[in-house]
Amino acid sequence: EVKRAGNDQYRKGCFEEALRLYDRALALCPDNAACRSNRAAALIGLGRLAEAFRECEEAVRLDPASGRAHGRLAGLCVR
């Protein structure tokens, strides 16, 4: 539910609030690759690219099949 609320805030462009909610979700479930990938997206929205890169790496480590995390990581490498 917390992750879903973060997604809603992200869609509204409220990246700080989305990041706060993703942090809460990760406190509840630290091994959730989707939350890590979503947190990376919020960080990208805030221009915090180095942190986003690390989050994407962690998401890929947790779920090597995550296409979204791989895509974000590749996009960050290009940037």
mmCIF file as gemmi writes it, N, C-alpha and C atoms, coordinates in Angstrom:
data_model
loop_
_atom_site.group_PDB
_atom_site.id
_atom_site.type_symbol
_atom_site.label_atom_id
_atom_site.label_alt_id
_atom_site.label_comp_id
_atom_site.label_asym_id
_atom_site.label_entity_id
_atom_site.label_seq_id
_atom_site.pdbx_PDB_ins_code
_atom_site.Cartn_x
_atom_site.Cartn_y
_atom_site.Cartn_z
_atom_site.occupancy
_atom_site.B_iso_or_equiv
_atom_site.pdbx_formal_charge
_atom_site.auth_seq_id
_atom_site.auth_asym_id
_atom_site.pdbx_PDB_model_num
ATOM 1 N N . GLU Axp A 1 ? 0.824 -1.2 0 1 0 ? 1 A 1
ATOM 2 C CA . GLU Axp A 1 ? 0 0 0 1 0 ? 1 A 1
ATOM 3 C C . GLU Axp A 1 ? 0.872 1.269 0 1 0 ? 1 A 1
ATOM 4 N N . VAL Axp A 2 ? 1.957 1.239 0.747 1 0 ? 2 A 1
ATOM 5 C CA . VAL Axp A 2 ? 2.857 2.401 0.804 1 0 ? 2 A 1
ATOM 6 C C . VAL Axp A 2 ? 3.516 2.612 -0.565 1 0 ? 2 A 1
ATOM 7 N N . LYS Axp A 3 ? 3.927 1.517 -1.202 1 0 ? 3 A 1
ATOM 8 C CA . LYS Axp A 3 ? 4.521 1.613 -2.539 1 0 ? 3 A 1
ATOM 9 C C . LYS Axp A 3 ? 3.51 2.191 -3.523 1 0 ? 3 A 1
ATOM 10 N N . ARG Axp A 4 ? 2.285 1.758 -3.43 1 0 ? 4 A 1
ATOM 11 C CA . ARG Axp A 4 ? 1.232 2.264 -4.322 1 0 ? 4 A 1
ATOM 12 C C . ARG Axp A 4 ? 1.037 3.768 -4.124 1 0 ? 4 A 1
ATOM 13 N N . ALA Axp A 5 ? 1.076 4.221 -2.876 1 0 ? 5 A 1
ATOM 14 C CA . ALA Axp A 5 ? 0.957 5.656 -2.587 1 0 ? 5 A 1
ATOM 15 C C . ALA Axp A 5 ? 2.151 6.407 -3.179 1 0 ? 5 A 1
ATOM 16 N N . GLY Axp A 6 ? 3.34 5.802 -3.113 1 0 ? 6 A 1
ATOM 17 C CA . GLY Axp A 6 ? 4.519 6.402 -3.723 1 0 ? 6 A 1
ATOM 18 C C . GLY Axp A 6 ? 4.355 6.514 -5.229 1 0 ? 6 A 1
ATOM 19 N N . ASN Axp A 7 ? 3.784 5.484 -5.836 1 0 ? 7 A 1
ATOM 20 C CA . ASN Axp A 7 ? 3.541 5.51 -7.28 1 0 ? 7 A 1
ATOM 21 C C . ASN Axp A 7 ? 2.587 6.642 -7.646 1 0 ? 7 A 1
ATOM 22 N N . ASP Axp A 8 ? 1.561 6.84 -6.836 1 0 ? 8 A 1
ATOM 23 C CA . ASP Axp A 8 ? 0.6 7.931 -7.09 1 0 ? 8 A 1
ATOM 24 C C . ASP Axp A 8 ? 1.298 9.29 -7.033 1 0 ? 8 A 1
ATOM 25 N N . GLN Axp A 9 ? 2.153 9.473 -6.037 1 0 ? 9 A 1
ATOM 26 C CA . GLN Axp A 9 ? 2.877 10.733 -5.904 1 0 ? 9 A 1
ATOM 27 C C . GLN Axp A 9 ? 3.856 10.92 -7.062 1 0 ? 9 A 1
ATOM 28 N N . TYR Axp A 10 ? 4.485 9.841 -7.469 1 0 ? 10 A 1
ATOM 29 C CA . TYR Axp A 10 ? 5.426 9.913 -8.591 1 0 ? 10 A 1
ATOM 30 C C . TYR Axp A 10 ? 4.689 10.362 -9.859 1 0 ? 10 A 1
ATOM 31 N N . ARG Axp A 11 ? 3.538 9.759 -10.126 1 0 ? 11 A 1
ATOM 32 C CA . ARG Axp A 11 ? 2.756 10.128 -11.319 1 0 ? 11 A 1
ATOM 33 C C . ARG Axp A 11 ? 2.343 11.594 -11.3 1 0 ? 11 A 1
ATOM 34 N N . LYS Axp A 12 ? 2.164 12.158 -10.107 1 0 ? 12 A 1
ATOM 35 C CA . LYS Axp A 12 ? 1.801 13.574 -9.972 1 0 ? 12 A 1
ATOM 36 C C . LYS Axp A 12 ? 3.022 14.496 -10.09 1 0 ? 12 A 1
ATOM 37 N N . GLY Axp A 13 ? 4.214 13.897 -10.154 1 0 ? 13 A 1
ATOM 38 C CA . GLY Axp A 13 ? 5.431 14.7 -10.228 1 0 ? 13 A 1
ATOM 39 C C . GLY Axp A 13 ? 5.933 15.158 -8.873 1 0 ? 13 A 1
ATOM 40 N N . CYS Axp A 14 ? 5.394 14.599 -7.81 1 0 ? 14 A 1
ATOM 41 C CA . CYS Axp A 14 ? 5.815 14.934 -6.434 1 0 ? 14 A 1
ATOM 42 C C . CYS Axp A 14 ? 6.927 13.964 -6.028 1 0 ? 14 A 1
ATOM 43 N N . PHE Axp A 15 ? 8.116 14.181 -6.571 1 0 ? 15 A 1
ATOM 44 C CA . PHE Axp A 15 ? 9.198 13.212 -6.415 1 0 ? 15 A 1
ATOM 45 C C . PHE Axp A 15 ? 9.713 13.108 -4.983 1 0 ? 15 A 1
ATOM 46 N N . GLU Axp A 16 ? 9.767 14.222 -4.258 1 0 ? 16 A 1
ATOM 47 C CA . GLU Axp A 16 ? 10.224 14.174 -2.851 1 0 ? 16 A 1
ATOM 48 C C . GLU Axp A 16 ? 9.284 13.309 -2.02 1 0 ? 16 A 1
ATOM 49 N N . GLU Axp A 17 ? 7.988 13.511 -2.192 1 0 ? 17 A 1
ATOM 50 C CA . GLU Axp A 17 ? 7 12.725 -1.438 1 0 ? 17 A 1
ATOM 51 C C . GLU Axp A 17 ? 7.041 11.26 -1.87 1 0 ? 17 A 1
ATOM 52 N N . ALA Axp A 18 ? 7.191 11.024 -3.155 1 0 ? 18 A 1
ATOM 53 C CA . ALA Axp A 18 ? 7.297 9.646 -3.647 1 0 ? 18 A 1
ATOM 54 C C . ALA Axp A 18 ? 8.516 8.973 -3.029 1 0 ? 18 A 1
ATOM 55 N N . LEU Axp A 19 ? 9.636 9.678 -3 1 0 ? 19 A 1
ATOM 56 C CA . LEU Axp A 19 ? 10.862 9.136 -2.419 1 0 ? 19 A 1
ATOM 57 C C . LEU Axp A 19 ? 10.657 8.792 -0.951 1 0 ? 19 A 1
ATOM 58 N N . ARG Axp A 20 ? 9.999 9.672 -0.22 1 0 ? 20 A 1
ATOM 59 C CA . ARG Axp A 20 ? 9.726 9.419 1.199 1 0 ? 20 A 1
ATOM 60 C C . ARG Axp A 20 ? 8.884 8.152 1.37 1 0 ? 20 A 1
ATOM 61 N N . LEU Axp A 21 ? 7.89 7.983 0.52 1 0 ? 21 A 1
ATOM 62 C CA . LEU Axp A 21 ? 7.027 6.801 0.608 1 0 ? 21 A 1
ATOM 63 C C . LEU Axp A 21 ? 7.776 5.53 0.2 1 0 ? 21 A 1
ATOM 64 N N . TYR Axp A 22 ? 8.609 5.616 -0.823 1 0 ? 22 A 1
ATOM 65 C CA . TYR Axp A 22 ? 9.405 4.445 -1.199 1 0 ? 22 A 1
ATOM 66 C C . TYR Axp A 22 ? 10.383 4.074 -0.091 1 0 ? 22 A 1
ATOM 67 N N . ASP Axp A 23 ? 10.935 5.072 0.59 1 0 ? 23 A 1
ATOM 68 C CA . ASP Axp A 23 ? 11.805 4.789 1.737 1 0 ? 23 A 1
ATOM 69 C C . ASP Axp A 23 ? 11.049 4.034 2.824 1 0 ? 23 A 1
ATOM 70 N N . ARG Axp A 24 ? 9.821 4.46 3.081 1 0 ? 24 A 1
ATOM 71 C CA . ARG Axp A 24 ? 8.988 3.752 4.08 1 0 ? 24 A 1
ATOM 72 C C . ARG Axp A 24 ? 8.711 2.323 3.64 1 0 ? 24 A 1
ATOM 73 N N . ALA Axp A 25 ? 8.403 2.136 2.353 1 0 ? 25 A 1
ATOM 74 C CA . ALA Axp A 25 ? 8.134 0.796 1.833 1 0 ? 25 A 1
ATOM 75 C C . ALA Axp A 25 ? 9.365 -0.09 1.969 1 0 ? 25 A 1
ATOM 76 N N . LEU Axp A 26 ? 10.532 0.476 1.693 1 0 ? 26 A 1
ATOM 77 C CA . LEU Axp A 26 ? 11.767 -0.301 1.813 1 0 ? 26 A 1
ATOM 78 C C . LEU Axp A 26 ? 12.11 -0.623 3.261 1 0 ? 26 A 1
ATOM 79 N N . ALA Axp A 27 ? 11.705 0.229 4.18 1 0 ? 27 A 1
ATOM 80 C CA . ALA Axp A 27 ? 11.922 -0.076 5.599 1 0 ? 27 A 1
ATOM 81 C C . ALA Axp A 27 ? 11.112 -1.317 5.991 1 0 ? 27 A 1
ATOM 82 N N . LEU Axp A 28 ? 9.97 -1.491 5.348 1 0 ? 28 A 1
ATOM 83 C CA . LEU Axp A 28 ? 9.122 -2.653 5.624 1 0 ? 28 A 1
ATOM 84 C C . LEU Axp A 28 ? 9.599 -3.9 4.885 1 0 ? 28 A 1
ATOM 85 N N . CYS Axp A 29 ? 10.146 -3.708 3.697 1 0 ? 29 A 1
ATOM 86 C CA . CYS Axp A 29 ? 10.571 -4.835 2.862 1 0 ? 29 A 1
ATOM 87 C C . CYS Axp A 29 ? 11.829 -4.436 2.082 1 0 ? 29 A 1
ATOM 88 N N . PRO Axp A 30 ? 12.99 -4.505 2.719 1 0 ? 30 A 1
ATOM 89 C CA . PRO Axp A 30 ? 14.226 -3.996 2.114 1 0 ? 30 A 1
ATOM 90 C C . PRO Axp A 30 ? 14.688 -4.745 0.864 1 0 ? 30 A 1
ATOM 91 N N . ASP Axp A 31 ? 14.199 -5.947 0.627 1 0 ? 31 A 1
ATOM 92 C CA . ASP Axp A 31 ? 14.63 -6.733 -0.527 1 0 ? 31 A 1
ATOM 93 C C . ASP Axp A 31 ? 13.662 -6.656 -1.698 1 0 ? 31 A 1
ATOM 94 N N . ASN Axp A 32 ? 12.833 -5.622 -1.733 1 0 ? 32 A 1
ATOM 95 C CA . ASN Axp A 32 ? 11.853 -5.466 -2.796 1 0 ? 32 A 1
ATOM 96 C C . ASN Axp A 32 ? 12.496 -4.708 -3.965 1 0 ? 32 A 1
ATOM 97 N N . ALA Axp A 33 ? 12.789 -5.438 -5.047 1 0 ? 33 A 1
ATOM 98 C CA . ALA Axp A 33 ? 13.458 -4.843 -6.204 1 0 ? 33 A 1
ATOM 99 C C . ALA Axp A 33 ? 12.6 -3.77 -6.861 1 0 ? 33 A 1
ATOM 100 N N . ALA Axp A 34 ? 11.286 -3.956 -6.901 1 0 ? 34 A 1
ATOM 101 C CA . ALA Axp A 34 ? 10.402 -2.962 -7.52 1 0 ? 34 A 1
ATOM 102 C C . ALA Axp A 34 ? 10.463 -1.64 -6.761 1 0 ? 34 A 1
ATOM 103 N N . CYS Axp A 35 ? 10.509 -1.706 -5.439 1 0 ? 35 A 1
ATOM 104 C CA . CYS Axp A 35 ? 10.618 -0.478 -4.64 1 0 ? 35 A 1
ATOM 105 C C . CYS Axp A 35 ? 11.95 0.212 -4.902 1 0 ? 35 A 1
ATOM 106 N N . ARG Axp A 36 ? 13.01 -0.563 -5.035 1 0 ? 36 A 1
ATOM 107 C CA . ARG Axp A 36 ? 14.331 0.014 -5.327 1 0 ? 36 A 1
ATOM 108 C C . ARG Axp A 36 ? 14.308 0.707 -6.688 1 0 ? 36 A 1
ATOM 109 N N . SER Axp A 37 ? 13.705 0.048 -7.669 1 0 ? 37 A 1
ATOM 110 C CA . SER Axp A 37 ? 13.623 0.624 -9.007 1 0 ? 37 A 1
ATOM 111 C C . SER Axp A 37 ? 12.762 1.886 -9.009 1 0 ? 37 A 1
ATOM 112 N N . ASN Axp A 38 ? 11.655 1.859 -8.291 1 0 ? 38 A 1
ATOM 113 C CA . ASN Axp A 38 ? 10.792 3.041 -8.197 1 0 ? 38 A 1
ATOM 114 C C . ASN Axp A 38 ? 11.492 4.17 -7.462 1 0 ? 38 A 1
ATOM 115 N N . ARG Axp A 39 ? 12.246 3.824 -6.44 1 0 ? 39 A 1
ATOM 116 C CA . ARG Axp A 39 ? 13.014 4.835 -5.706 1 0 ? 39 A 1
ATOM 117 C C . ARG Axp A 39 ? 14.019 5.49 -6.656 1 0 ? 39 A 1
ATOM 118 N N . ALA Axp A 40 ? 14.639 4.675 -7.514 1 0 ? 40 A 1
ATOM 119 C CA . ALA Axp A 40 ? 15.565 5.209 -8.505 1 0 ? 40 A 1
ATOM 120 C C . ALA Axp A 40 ? 14.86 6.19 -9.433 1 0 ? 40 A 1
ATOM 121 N N . ALA Axp A 41 ? 13.648 5.863 -9.844 1 0 ? 41 A 1
ATOM 122 C CA . ALA Axp A 41 ? 12.897 6.759 -10.733 1 0 ? 41 A 1
ATOM 123 C C . ALA Axp A 41 ? 12.65 8.106 -10.058 1 0 ? 41 A 1
ATOM 124 N N . ALA Axp A 42 ? 12.295 8.08 -8.778 1 0 ? 42 A 1
ATOM 125 C CA . ALA Axp A 42 ? 12.062 9.327 -8.044 1 0 ? 42 A 1
ATOM 126 C C . ALA Axp A 42 ? 13.367 10.121 -7.937 1 0 ? 42 A 1
ATOM 127 N N . LEU Axp A 43 ? 14.463 9.432 -7.688 1 0 ? 43 A 1
ATOM 128 C CA . LEU Axp A 43 ? 15.758 10.098 -7.608 1 0 ? 43 A 1
ATOM 129 C C . LEU Axp A 43 ? 16.134 10.726 -8.947 1 0 ? 43 A 1
ATOM 130 N N . ILE Axp A 44 ? 15.829 10.035 -10.036 1 0 ? 44 A 1
ATOM 131 C CA . ILE Axp A 44 ? 16.082 10.594 -11.364 1 0 ? 44 A 1
ATOM 132 C C . ILE Axp A 44 ? 15.275 11.879 -11.529 1 0 ? 44 A 1
ATOM 133 N N . GLY Axp A 45 ? 14.016 11.836 -11.108 1 0 ? 45 A 1
ATOM 134 C CA . GLY Axp A 45 ? 13.172 13.016 -11.19 1 0 ? 45 A 1
ATOM 135 C C . GLY Axp A 45 ? 13.725 14.19 -10.404 1 0 ? 45 A 1
ATOM 136 N N . LEU Axp A 46 ? 14.468 13.902 -9.352 1 0 ? 46 A 1
ATOM 137 C CA . LEU Axp A 46 ? 15.082 14.948 -8.526 1 0 ? 46 A 1
ATOM 138 C C . LEU Axp A 46 ? 16.485 15.325 -9.004 1 0 ? 46 A 1
ATOM 139 N N . GLY Axp A 47 ? 16.948 14.666 -10.059 1 0 ? 47 A 1
ATOM 140 C CA . GLY Axp A 47 ? 18.275 14.96 -10.582 1 0 ? 47 A 1
ATOM 141 C C . GLY Axp A 47 ? 19.411 14.347 -9.79 1 0 ? 47 A 1
ATOM 142 N N . ARG Axp A 48 ? 19.11 13.397 -8.935 1 0 ? 48 A 1
ATOM 143 C CA . ARG Axp A 48 ? 20.117 12.75 -8.09 1 0 ? 48 A 1
ATOM 144 C C . ARG Axp A 48 ? 20.552 11.443 -8.766 1 0 ? 48 A 1
ATOM 145 N N . LEU Axp A 49 ? 21.296 11.6 -9.858 1 0 ? 49 A 1
ATOM 146 C CA . LEU Axp A 49 ? 21.573 10.481 -10.745 1 0 ? 49 A 1
ATOM 147 C C . LEU Axp A 49 ? 22.511 9.436 -10.152 1 0 ? 49 A 1
ATOM 148 N N . ALA Axp A 50 ? 23.51 9.844 -9.408 1 0 ? 50 A 1
ATOM 149 C CA . ALA Axp A 50 ? 24.439 8.873 -8.817 1 0 ? 50 A 1
ATOM 150 C C . ALA Axp A 50 ? 23.71 7.964 -7.829 1 0 ? 50 A 1
ATOM 151 N N . GLU Axp A 51 ? 22.835 8.538 -7.033 1 0 ? 51 A 1
ATOM 152 C CA . GLU Axp A 51 ? 22.047 7.733 -6.089 1 0 ? 51 A 1
ATOM 153 C C . GLU Axp A 51 ? 21.105 6.806 -6.849 1 0 ? 51 A 1
ATOM 154 N N . ALA Axp A 52 ? 20.511 7.317 -7.912 1 0 ? 52 A 1
ATOM 155 C CA . ALA Axp A 52 ? 19.602 6.51 -8.725 1 0 ? 52 A 1
ATOM 156 C C . ALA Axp A 52 ? 20.351 5.325 -9.332 1 0 ? 52 A 1
ATOM 157 N N . PHE Axp A 53 ? 21.561 5.564 -9.79 1 0 ? 53 A 1
ATOM 158 C CA . PHE Axp A 53 ? 22.378 4.499 -10.366 1 0 ? 53 A 1
ATOM 159 C C . PHE Axp A 53 ? 22.587 3.378 -9.343 1 0 ? 53 A 1
ATOM 160 N N . ARG Axp A 54 ? 22.929 3.755 -8.116 1 0 ? 54 A 1
ATOM 161 C CA . ARG Axp A 54 ? 23.153 2.75 -7.062 1 0 ? 54 A 1
ATOM 162 C C . ARG Axp A 54 ? 21.877 1.977 -6.751 1 0 ? 54 A 1
ATOM 163 N N . GLU Axp A 55 ? 20.742 2.672 -6.748 1 0 ? 55 A 1
ATOM 164 C CA . GLU Axp A 55 ? 19.459 1.992 -6.5 1 0 ? 55 A 1
ATOM 165 C C . GLU Axp A 55 ? 19.15 1.001 -7.608 1 0 ? 55 A 1
ATOM 166 N N . CYS Axp A 56 ? 19.41 1.388 -8.851 1 0 ? 56 A 1
ATOM 167 C CA . CYS Axp A 56 ? 19.178 0.48 -9.978 1 0 ? 56 A 1
ATOM 168 C C . CYS Axp A 56 ? 20.076 -0.746 -9.88 1 0 ? 56 A 1
ATOM 169 N N . GLU Axp A 57 ? 21.328 -0.533 -9.521 1 0 ? 57 A 1
ATOM 170 C CA . GLU Axp A 57 ? 22.239 -1.669 -9.348 1 0 ? 57 A 1
ATOM 171 C C . GLU Axp A 57 ? 21.71 -2.631 -8.29 1 0 ? 57 A 1
ATOM 172 N N . GLU Axp A 58 ? 21.208 -2.08 -7.197 1 0 ? 58 A 1
ATOM 173 C CA . GLU Axp A 58 ? 20.669 -2.926 -6.131 1 0 ? 58 A 1
ATOM 174 C C . GLU Axp A 58 ? 19.412 -3.652 -6.601 1 0 ? 58 A 1
ATOM 175 N N . ALA Axp A 59 ? 18.554 -2.978 -7.346 1 0 ? 59 A 1
ATOM 176 C CA . ALA Axp A 59 ? 17.339 -3.609 -7.871 1 0 ? 59 A 1
ATOM 177 C C . ALA Axp A 59 ? 17.692 -4.772 -8.794 1 0 ? 59 A 1
ATOM 178 N N . VAL Axp A 60 ? 18.692 -4.576 -9.641 1 0 ? 60 A 1
ATOM 179 C CA . VAL Axp A 60 ? 19.126 -5.641 -10.545 1 0 ? 60 A 1
ATOM 180 C C . VAL Axp A 60 ? 19.735 -6.795 -9.759 1 0 ? 60 A 1
ATOM 181 N N . ARG Axp A 61 ? 20.478 -6.478 -8.711 1 0 ? 61 A 1
ATOM 182 C CA . ARG Axp A 61 ? 21.054 -7.54 -7.868 1 0 ? 61 A 1
ATOM 183 C C . ARG Axp A 61 ? 19.954 -8.365 -7.224 1 0 ? 61 A 1
ATOM 184 N N . LEU Axp A 62 ? 18.913 -7.676 -6.732 1 0 ? 62 A 1
ATOM 185 C CA . LEU Axp A 62 ? 17.811 -8.373 -6.063 1 0 ? 62 A 1
ATOM 186 C C . LEU Axp A 62 ? 16.946 -9.167 -7.037 1 0 ? 62 A 1
ATOM 187 N N . ASP Axp A 63 ? 16.765 -8.626 -8.248 1 0 ? 63 A 1
ATOM 188 C CA . ASP Axp A 63 ? 15.929 -9.288 -9.255 1 0 ? 63 A 1
ATOM 189 C C . ASP Axp A 63 ? 16.572 -9.127 -10.627 1 0 ? 63 A 1
ATOM 190 N N . PRO Axp A 64 ? 17.474 -10.046 -10.984 1 0 ? 64 A 1
ATOM 191 C CA . PRO Axp A 64 ? 18.17 -9.946 -12.265 1 0 ? 64 A 1
ATOM 192 C C . PRO Axp A 64 ? 17.236 -9.961 -13.48 1 0 ? 64 A 1
ATOM 193 N N . ALA Axp A 65 ? 16.001 -10.393 -13.322 1 0 ? 65 A 1
ATOM 194 C CA . ALA Axp A 65 ? 15.051 -10.436 -14.439 1 0 ? 65 A 1
ATOM 195 C C . ALA Axp A 65 ? 14.238 -9.151 -14.574 1 0 ? 65 A 1
ATOM 196 N N . SER Axp A 66 ? 14.496 -8.171 -13.727 1 0 ? 66 A 1
ATOM 197 C CA . SER Axp A 66 ? 13.718 -6.928 -13.758 1 0 ? 66 A 1
ATOM 198 C C . SER Axp A 66 ? 14.099 -6.078 -14.963 1 0 ? 66 A 1
ATOM 199 N N . GLY Axp A 67 ? 13.261 -6.128 -15.983 1 0 ? 67 A 1
ATOM 200 C CA . GLY Axp A 67 ? 13.507 -5.347 -17.187 1 0 ? 67 A 1
ATOM 201 C C . GLY Axp A 67 ? 13.495 -3.849 -16.929 1 0 ? 67 A 1
ATOM 202 N N . ARG Axp A 68 ? 12.595 -3.431 -16.048 1 0 ? 68 A 1
ATOM 203 C CA . ARG Axp A 68 ? 12.498 -1.996 -15.74 1 0 ? 68 A 1
ATOM 204 C C . ARG Axp A 68 ? 13.79 -1.49 -15.079 1 0 ? 68 A 1
ATOM 205 N N . ALA Axp A 69 ? 14.313 -2.255 -14.12 1 0 ? 69 A 1
ATOM 206 C CA . ALA Axp A 69 ? 15.547 -1.843 -13.441 1 0 ? 69 A 1
ATOM 207 C C . ALA Axp A 69 ? 16.716 -1.819 -14.421 1 0 ? 69 A 1
ATOM 208 N N . HIS Axp A 70 ? 16.793 -2.83 -15.303 1 0 ? 70 A 1
ATOM 209 C CA . HIS Axp A 70 ? 17.853 -2.845 -16.314 1 0 ? 70 A 1
ATOM 210 C C . HIS Axp A 70 ? 17.722 -1.645 -17.249 1 0 ? 70 A 1
ATOM 211 N N . GLY Axp A 71 ? 16.506 -1.332 -17.644 1 0 ? 71 A 1
ATOM 212 C CA . GLY Axp A 71 ? 16.274 -0.2 -18.531 1 0 ? 71 A 1
ATOM 213 C C . GLY Axp A 71 ? 16.675 1.121 -17.904 1 0 ? 71 A 1
ATOM 214 N N . ARG Axp A 72 ? 16.308 1.305 -16.632 1 0 ? 72 A 1
ATOM 215 C CA . ARG Axp A 72 ? 16.694 2.54 -15.932 1 0 ? 72 A 1
ATOM 216 C C . ARG Axp A 72 ? 18.206 2.631 -15.784 1 0 ? 72 A 1
ATOM 217 N N . LEU Axp A 73 ? 18.823 1.501 -15.461 1 0 ? 73 A 1
ATOM 218 C CA . LEU Axp A 73 ? 20.272 1.477 -15.301 1 0 ? 73 A 1
ATOM 219 C C . LEU Axp A 73 ? 20.957 1.829 -16.622 1 0 ? 73 A 1
ATOM 220 N N . ALA Axp A 74 ? 20.477 1.277 -17.711 1 0 ? 74 A 1
ATOM 221 C CA . ALA Axp A 74 ? 21.049 1.575 -19.032 1 0 ? 74 A 1
ATOM 222 C C . ALA Axp A 74 ? 20.868 3.063 -19.36 1 0 ? 74 A 1
ATOM 223 N N . GLY Axp A 75 ? 19.689 3.594 -19.076 1 0 ? 75 A 1
ATOM 224 C CA . GLY Axp A 75 ? 19.437 5.018 -19.325 1 0 ? 75 A 1
ATOM 225 C C . GLY Axp A 75 ? 20.365 5.914 -18.529 1 0 ? 75 A 1
ATOM 226 N N . LEU Axp A 76 ? 20.637 5.515 -17.311 1 0 ? 76 A 1
ATOM 227 C CA . LEU Axp A 76 ? 21.559 6.297 -16.48 1 0 ? 76 A 1
ATOM 228 C C . LEU Axp A 76 ? 22.992 6.206 -17.018 1 0 ? 76 A 1
ATOM 229 N N . CYS Axp A 77 ? 23.362 5.045 -17.533 1 0 ? 77 A 1
ATOM 230 C CA . CYS Axp A 77 ? 24.699 4.91 -18.113 1 0 ? 77 A 1
ATOM 231 C C . CYS Axp A 77 ? 24.844 5.829 -19.326 1 0 ? 77 A 1
ATOM 232 N N . VAL Axp A 78 ? 23.814 5.933 -20.122 1 0 ? 78 A 1
ATOM 233 C CA . VAL Axp A 78 ? 23.852 6.802 -21.293 1 0 ? 78 A 1
ATOM 234 C C . VAL Axp A 78 ? 23.971 8.258 -20.873 1 0 ? 78 A 1
ATOM 235 N N . ARG Axp A 79 ? 23.253 8.617 -19.818 1 0 ? 79 A 1
ATOM 236 C CA . ARG Axp A 79 ? 23.305 10.002 -19.336 1 0 ? 79 A 1
ATOM 237 C C . ARG Axp A 79 ? 24.678 10.321 -18.818 1 0 ? 79 A 1
